[in-house]
Amino acid sequence: MVGNNVSHAKNRTRRRFLPNLNDVTLMSETLGRGFKFRISAAALRTVDHRGGLDGFMGKAKDTDLSAKALKVKKDIVKAQAEA
């Protein structure tokens, strides 16, 4: 998104609104190891709300995930099916 910085004197300069991205390592309880992702703070709250990485990947749509996340989801689903 884009917008304006507006000073007290009403001077306007262009600015960008960037997502709040964080480098995090999320642990998978099913696979027993961690995965590094660069996700937004809102996505991190969603992961916590859904009960961790395994719960999040189980409910996430394939179209919303990156190629790396799709591979992790496939591995988690496979490991849960075997257990």
N, CA, C and O atoms as CSV, one atom per row, in Angstrom:
chain,resi,resn,atom,element,x,y,z
A,1,MET,N,N,0.839,-1.184,0.000
A,1,MET,CA,C,0.000,0.000,0.000
A,1,MET,C,C,0.880,1.241,0.000
A,1,MET,O,O,2.034,1.203,0.428
A,2,VAL,N,N,0.327,2.316,-0.476
A,2,VAL,CA,C,1.040,3.583,-0.464
A,2,VAL,C,C,0.125,4.642,0.145
A,2,VAL,O,O,-1.091,4.468,0.213
A,3,GLY,N,N,0.728,5.732,0.581
A,3,GLY,CA,C,-0.033,6.819,1.177
A,3,GLY,C,C,0.844,8.043,1.305
A,3,GLY,O,O,1.823,8.203,0.576
A,4,ASN,N,N,0.486,8.904,2.236
A,4,ASN,CA,C,1.211,10.141,2.452
A,4,ASN,C,C,1.620,10.274,3.911
A,4,ASN,O,O,0.863,9.909,4.811
A,5,ASN,N,N,2.835,10.806,4.146
A,5,ASN,CA,C,3.183,11.342,5.452
A,5,ASN,C,C,2.680,12.778,5.457
A,5,ASN,O,O,2.967,13.542,4.534
A,6,VAL,N,N,1.937,13.147,6.484
A,6,VAL,CA,C,1.382,14.499,6.547
A,6,VAL,C,C,1.954,15.175,7.779
A,6,VAL,O,O,1.749,14.718,8.904
A,7,SER,N,N,2.683,16.282,7.554
A,7,SER,CA,C,3.279,17.016,8.662
A,7,SER,C,C,2.240,17.941,9.299
A,7,SER,O,O,1.122,18.078,8.802
A,8,HIS,N,N,2.628,18.566,10.398
A,8,HIS,CA,C,1.740,19.514,11.079
A,8,HIS,C,C,1.369,20.670,10.147
A,8,HIS,O,O,0.268,21.213,10.239
A,9,ALA,N,N,2.278,21.042,9.255
A,9,ALA,CA,C,2.029,22.125,8.302
A,9,ALA,C,C,1.300,21.634,7.049
A,9,ALA,O,O,1.174,22.368,6.069
A,10,LYS,N,N,0.824,20.393,7.088
A,10,LYS,CA,C,0.088,19.769,5.992
A,10,LYS,C,C,0.936,19.537,4.739
A,10,LYS,O,O,0.394,19.432,3.638
A,11,ASN,N,N,2.259,19.456,4.897
A,11,ASN,CA,C,3.119,19.059,3.786
A,11,ASN,C,C,2.964,17.553,3.592
A,11,ASN,O,O,3.004,16.787,4.554
A,12,ARG,N,N,2.790,17.140,2.349
A,12,ARG,CA,C,2.559,15.725,2.070
A,12,ARG,C,C,3.727,15.141,1.277
A,12,ARG,O,O,4.149,15.699,0.264
A,13,THR,N,N,4.237,14.015,1.754
A,13,THR,CA,C,5.280,13.286,1.048
A,13,THR,C,C,4.822,11.843,0.930
A,13,THR,O,O,4.154,11.323,1.824
A,14,ARG,N,N,5.175,11.202,-0.160
A,14,ARG,CA,C,4.737,9.828,-0.394
A,14,ARG,C,C,5.466,8.857,0.535
A,14,ARG,O,O,6.629,9.065,0.883
A,15,ARG,N,N,4.765,7.797,0.927
A,15,ARG,CA,C,5.351,6.753,1.753
A,15,ARG,C,C,4.743,5.420,1.382
A,15,ARG,O,O,3.726,5.358,0.693
A,16,ARG,N,N,5.381,4.340,1.848
A,16,ARG,CA,C,4.874,2.992,1.621
A,16,ARG,C,C,4.525,2.358,2.957
A,16,ARG,O,O,5.169,2.626,3.971
A,17,PHE,N,N,3.500,1.515,2.947
A,17,PHE,CA,C,3.135,0.720,4.112
A,17,PHE,C,C,3.617,-0.702,3.838
A,17,PHE,O,O,3.071,-1.385,2.972
A,18,LEU,N,N,4.625,-1.147,4.561
A,18,LEU,CA,C,5.218,-2.463,4.354
A,18,LEU,C,C,4.743,-3.433,5.432
A,18,LEU,O,O,4.456,-3.007,6.551
A,19,PRO,N,N,4.652,-4.722,5.124
A,19,PRO,CA,C,4.244,-5.699,6.134
A,19,PRO,C,C,5.319,-5.868,7.203
A,19,PRO,O,O,6.509,-5.676,6.949
A,20,ASN,N,N,4.874,-6.229,8.392
A,20,ASN,CA,C,5.761,-6.448,9.524
A,20,ASN,C,C,6.279,-7.887,9.460
A,20,ASN,O,O,5.694,-8.785,10.066
A,21,LEU,N,N,7.382,-8.110,8.725
A,21,LEU,CA,C,7.913,-9.459,8.529
A,21,LEU,C,C,8.955,-9.802,9.584
A,21,LEU,O,O,9.768,-8.964,9.975
A,22,ASN,N,N,8.915,-11.053,10.036
A,22,ASN,CA,C,9.848,-11.541,11.045
A,22,ASN,C,C,10.432,-12.874,10.588
A,22,ASN,O,O,9.742,-13.687,9.973
A,23,ASP,N,N,11.715,-13.089,10.895
A,23,ASP,CA,C,12.355,-14.377,10.664
A,23,ASP,C,C,12.150,-15.223,11.918
A,23,ASP,O,O,12.643,-14.873,12.990
A,24,VAL,N,N,11.425,-16.332,11.789
A,24,VAL,CA,C,11.120,-17.177,12.938
A,24,VAL,C,C,11.423,-18.629,12.606
A,24,VAL,O,O,11.441,-19.021,11.439
A,25,THR,N,N,11.659,-19.418,13.639
A,25,THR,CA,C,11.789,-20.859,13.517
A,25,THR,C,C,10.606,-21.478,14.238
A,25,THR,O,O,10.453,-21.325,15.450
A,26,LEU,N,N,9.769,-22.181,13.483
A,26,LEU,CA,C,8.578,-22.812,14.046
A,26,LEU,C,C,8.826,-24.303,14.174
A,26,LEU,O,O,9.318,-24.940,13.243
A,27,MET,N,N,8.483,-24.860,15.331
A,27,MET,CA,C,8.694,-26.271,15.603
A,27,MET,C,C,7.468,-27.093,15.195
A,27,MET,O,O,6.329,-26.722,15.480
A,28,SER,N,N,7.726,-28.208,14.526
A,28,SER,CA,C,6.678,-29.160,14.193
A,28,SER,C,C,6.735,-30.296,15.198
A,28,SER,O,O,7.756,-30.972,15.327
A,29,GLU,N,N,5.627,-30.507,15.916
A,29,GLU,CA,C,5.588,-31.583,16.897
A,29,GLU,C,C,5.524,-32.946,16.208
A,29,GLU,O,O,6.062,-33.928,16.720
A,30,THR,N,N,4.880,-33.007,15.067
A,30,THR,CA,C,4.753,-34.273,14.334
A,30,THR,C,C,6.099,-34.738,13.790
A,30,THR,O,O,6.460,-35.908,13.914
A,31,LEU,N,N,6.845,-33.797,13.180
A,31,LEU,CA,C,8.132,-34.153,12.583
A,31,LEU,C,C,9.289,-34.050,13.576
A,31,LEU,O,O,10.358,-34.615,13.342
A,32,GLY,N,N,9.083,-33.341,14.670
A,32,GLY,CA,C,10.118,-33.225,15.697
A,32,GLY,C,C,11.291,-32.348,15.317
A,32,GLY,O,O,12.398,-32.563,15.810
A,33,ARG,N,N,11.082,-31.357,14.450
A,33,ARG,CA,C,12.161,-30.448,14.080
A,33,ARG,C,C,11.597,-29.080,13.740
A,33,ARG,O,O,10.388,-28.908,13.592
A,34,GLY,N,N,12.493,-28.111,13.620
A,34,GLY,CA,C,12.088,-26.740,13.347
A,34,GLY,C,C,12.242,-26.372,11.884
A,34,GLY,O,O,13.041,-26.961,11.156
A,35,PHE,N,N,11.458,-25.382,11.469
A,35,PHE,CA,C,11.510,-24.861,10.106
A,35,PHE,C,C,11.599,-23.351,10.172
A,35,PHE,O,O,10.878,-22.715,10.941
A,36,LYS,N,N,12.484,-22.771,9.365
A,36,LYS,CA,C,12.654,-21.327,9.330
A,36,LYS,C,C,11.724,-20.725,8.282
A,36,LYS,O,O,11.681,-21.181,7.140
A,37,PHE,N,N,10.984,-19.701,8.684
A,37,PHE,CA,C,10.083,-18.987,7.794
A,37,PHE,C,C,10.254,-17.493,7.998
A,37,PHE,O,O,10.712,-17.045,9.049
A,38,ARG,N,N,9.883,-16.731,6.987
A,38,ARG,CA,C,9.812,-15.268,7.090
A,38,ARG,C,C,8.341,-14.911,6.934
A,38,ARG,O,O,7.827,-14.835,5.817
A,39,ILE,N,N,7.661,-14.691,8.068
A,39,ILE,CA,C,6.215,-14.476,8.046
A,39,ILE,C,C,5.870,-13.172,8.738
A,39,ILE,O,O,6.683,-12.611,9.472
A,40,SER,N,N,4.670,-12.699,8.501
A,40,SER,CA,C,4.207,-11.461,9.115
A,40,SER,C,C,3.812,-11.722,10.568
A,40,SER,O,O,3.600,-12.864,10.975
A,41,ALA,N,N,3.719,-10.647,11.331
A,41,ALA,CA,C,3.324,-10.763,12.733
A,41,ALA,C,C,1.898,-11.293,12.848
A,41,ALA,O,O,1.588,-12.038,13.777
A,42,ALA,N,N,1.025,-10.914,11.909
A,42,ALA,CA,C,-0.351,-11.414,11.917
A,42,ALA,C,C,-0.382,-12.919,11.657
A,42,ALA,O,O,-1.167,-13.632,12.282
A,43,ALA,N,N,0.452,-13.409,10.755
A,43,ALA,CA,C,0.510,-14.843,10.490
A,43,ALA,C,C,1.054,-15.599,11.694
A,43,ALA,O,O,0.620,-16.718,11.967
A,44,LEU,N,N,1.992,-15.007,12.413
A,44,LEU,CA,C,2.540,-15.644,13.613
A,44,LEU,C,C,1.463,-15.780,14.691
A,44,LEU,O,O,1.405,-16.796,15.383
A,45,ARG,N,N,0.616,-14.766,14.835
A,45,ARG,CA,C,-0.504,-14.852,15.784
A,45,ARG,C,C,-1.476,-15.945,15.355
A,45,ARG,O,O,-2.018,-16.651,16.205
A,46,THR,N,N,-1.706,-16.097,14.061
A,46,THR,CA,C,-2.603,-17.134,13.560
A,46,THR,C,C,-2.041,-18.523,13.842
A,46,THR,O,O,-2.789,-19.436,14.192
A,47,VAL,N,N,-0.736,-18.687,13.693
A,47,VAL,CA,C,-0.088,-19.976,13.998
A,47,VAL,C,C,-0.291,-20.309,15.472
A,47,VAL,O,O,-0.616,-21.449,15.804
A,48,ASP,N,N,-0.108,-19.345,16.351
A,48,ASP,CA,C,-0.317,-19.577,17.783
A,48,ASP,C,C,-1.780,-19.912,18.079
A,48,ASP,O,O,-2.069,-20.785,18.897
A,49,HIS,N,N,-2.690,-19.218,17.416
A,49,HIS,CA,C,-4.122,-19.423,17.646
A,49,HIS,C,C,-4.567,-20.823,17.222
A,49,HIS,O,O,-5.426,-21.422,17.869
A,50,ARG,N,N,-3.991,-21.342,16.147
A,50,ARG,CA,C,-4.387,-22.650,15.624
A,50,ARG,C,C,-3.620,-23.805,16.253
A,50,ARG,O,O,-3.764,-24.948,15.821
A,51,GLY,N,N,-2.814,-23.524,17.260
A,51,GLY,CA,C,-2.162,-24.599,17.992
A,51,GLY,C,C,-0.817,-25.015,17.454
A,51,GLY,O,O,-0.459,-26.189,17.557
A,52,GLY,N,N,-0.061,-24.108,16.888
A,52,GLY,CA,C,1.273,-24.419,16.409
A,52,GLY,C,C,1.313,-24.653,14.913
A,52,GLY,O,O,0.311,-24.518,14.211
A,53,LEU,N,N,2.503,-25.009,14.443
A,53,LEU,CA,C,2.734,-25.172,13.014
A,53,LEU,C,C,1.882,-26.290,12.422
A,53,LEU,O,O,1.336,-26.134,11.330
A,54,ASP,N,N,1.759,-27.411,13.124
A,54,ASP,CA,C,0.998,-28.542,12.599
A,54,ASP,C,C,-0.479,-28.184,12.421
A,54,ASP,O,O,-1.079,-28.517,11.399
A,55,GLY,N,N,-1.054,-27.518,13.395
A,55,GLY,CA,C,-2.455,-27.108,13.296
A,55,GLY,C,C,-2.682,-26.079,12.213
A,55,GLY,O,O,-3.694,-26.111,11.512
A,56,PHE,N,N,-1.732,-25.160,12.077
A,56,PHE,CA,C,-1.850,-24.126,11.047
A,56,PHE,C,C,-1.786,-24.729,9.651
A,56,PHE,O,O,-2.599,-24.397,8.789
A,57,MET,N,N,-0.811,-25.623,9.427
A,57,MET,CA,C,-0.660,-26.227,8.109
A,57,MET,C,C,-1.842,-27.115,7.750
A,57,MET,O,O,-2.198,-27.232,6.577
A,58,GLY,N,N,-2.449,-27.738,8.744
A,58,GLY,CA,C,-3.606,-28.591,8.476
A,58,GLY,C,C,-4.804,-27.814,7.968
A,58,GLY,O,O,-5.583,-28.330,7.167
A,59,LYS,N,N,-4.962,-26.570,8.427
A,59,LYS,CA,C,-6.123,-25.764,8.040
A,59,LYS,C,C,-5.837,-24.791,6.903
A,59,LYS,O,O,-6.767,-24.198,6.356
A,60,ALA,N,N,-4.572,-24.615,6.536
A,60,ALA,CA,C,-4.206,-23.630,5.517
A,60,ALA,C,C,-4.525,-24.151,4.120
A,60,ALA,O,O,-4.384,-25.339,3.833
A,61,LYS,N,N,-4.961,-23.226,3.256
A,61,LYS,CA,C,-5.215,-23.575,1.854
A,61,LYS,C,C,-3.891,-23.623,1.103
A,61,LYS,O,O,-2.976,-22.851,1.391
A,62,ASP,N,N,-3.796,-24.526,0.148
A,62,ASP,CA,C,-2.566,-24.672,-0.635
A,62,ASP,C,C,-2.259,-23.419,-1.446
A,62,ASP,O,O,-1.091,-23.106,-1.675
A,63,THR,N,N,-3.281,-22.702,-1.880
A,63,THR,CA,C,-3.064,-21.503,-2.697
A,63,THR,C,C,-2.476,-20.359,-1.883
A,63,THR,O,O,-1.874,-19.446,-2.447
A,64,ASP,N,N,-2.643,-20.396,-0.559
A,64,ASP,CA,C,-2.135,-19.325,0.303
A,64,ASP,C,C,-0.700,-19.556,0.759
A,64,ASP,O,O,-0.095,-18.656,1.341
A,65,LEU,N,N,-0.141,-20.737,0.512
A,65,LEU,CA,C,1.185,-21.086,1.018
A,65,LEU,C,C,2.248,-20.961,-0.068
A,65,LEU,O,O,1.970,-21.112,-1.258
A,66,SER,N,N,3.473,-20.683,0.374
A,66,SER,CA,C,4.603,-20.631,-0.549
A,66,SER,C,C,5.024,-22.056,-0.906
A,66,SER,O,O,4.524,-23.023,-0.333
A,67,ALA,N,N,5.940,-22.171,-1.851
A,67,ALA,CA,C,6.414,-23.494,-2.274
A,67,ALA,C,C,7.097,-24.226,-1.123
A,67,ALA,O,O,6.917,-25.432,-0.952
A,68,LYS,N,N,7.883,-23.490,-0.332
A,68,LYS,CA,C,8.567,-24.097,0.819
A,68,LYS,C,C,7.554,-24.569,1.865
A,68,LYS,O,O,7.695,-25.655,2.428
A,69,ALA,N,N,6.541,-23.754,2.118
A,69,ALA,CA,C,5.520,-24.113,3.103
A,69,ALA,C,C,4.687,-25.295,2.623
A,69,ALA,O,O,4.264,-26.118,3.435
A,70,LEU,N,N,4.446,-25.394,1.313
A,70,LEU,CA,C,3.706,-26.540,0.776
A,70,LEU,C,C,4.463,-27.846,0.997
A,70,LEU,O,O,3.861,-28.878,1.293
A,71,LYS,N,N,5.780,-27.795,0.853
A,71,LYS,CA,C,6.590,-28.993,1.080
A,71,LYS,C,C,6.516,-29.418,2.547
A,71,LYS,O,O,6.407,-30.606,2.851
A,72,VAL,N,N,6.576,-28.436,3.455
A,72,VAL,CA,C,6.472,-28.731,4.881
A,72,VAL,C,C,5.100,-29.320,5.193
A,72,VAL,O,O,4.989,-30.286,5.947
A,73,LYS,N,N,4.042,-28.724,4.601
A,73,LYS,CA,C,2.681,-29.226,4.837
A,73,LYS,C,C,2.548,-30.668,4.361
A,73,LYS,O,O,1.940,-31.495,5.041
A,74,LYS,N,N,3.116,-30.971,3.194
A,74,LYS,CA,C,3.048,-32.325,2.651
A,74,LYS,C,C,3.739,-33.318,3.585
A,74,LYS,O,O,3.235,-34.417,3.814
A,75,ASP,N,N,4.903,-32.923,4.127
A,75,ASP,CA,C,5.631,-33.796,5.048
A,75,ASP,C,C,4.848,-34.019,6.341
A,75,ASP,O,O,4.844,-35.127,6.877
A,76,ILE,N,N,4.189,-32.980,6.844
A,76,ILE,CA,C,3.417,-33.097,8.083
A,76,ILE,C,C,2.222,-33.990,7.871
A,76,ILE,O,O,1.948,-34.855,8.702
A,77,VAL,N,N,1.487,-33.804,6.762
A,77,VAL,CA,C,0.320,-34.630,6.476
A,77,VAL,C,C,0.721,-36.093,6.311
A,77,VAL,O,O,0.022,-36.990,6.784
A,78,LYS,N,N,1.847,-36.333,5.637
A,78,LYS,CA,C,2.336,-37.700,5.441
A,78,LYS,C,C,2.686,-38.356,6.769
A,78,LYS,O,O,2.348,-39.518,6.996
A,79,ALA,N,N,3.366,-37.613,7.654
A,79,ALA,CA,C,3.758,-38.156,8.954
A,79,ALA,C,C,2.540,-38.423,9.834
A,79,ALA,O,O,2.521,-39.398,10.585
A,80,GLN,N,N,1.515,-37.555,9.746
A,80,GLN,CA,C,0.302,-37.777,10.547
A,80,GLN,C,C,-0.467,-38.980,10.031
A,80,GLN,O,O,-1.084,-39.691,10.824
A,81,ALA,N,N,-0.450,-39.233,8.715
A,81,ALA,CA,C,-1.160,-40.382,8.150
A,81,ALA,C,C,-0.490,-41.698,8.561
A,81,ALA,O,O,-1.166,-42.706,8.766
A,82,GLU,N,N,0.830,-41.680,8.677
A,82,GLU,CA,C,1.559,-42.887,9.069
A,82,GLU,C,C,1.372,-43.204,10.548
A,82,GLU,O,O,1.408,-44.369,10.942
A,83,ALA,N,N,1.172,-42.171,11.370
A,83,ALA,CA,C,1.057,-42.379,12.818
A,83,ALA,C,C,-0.319,-42.893,13.226
A,83,ALA,O,O,-0.568,-43.115,14.411
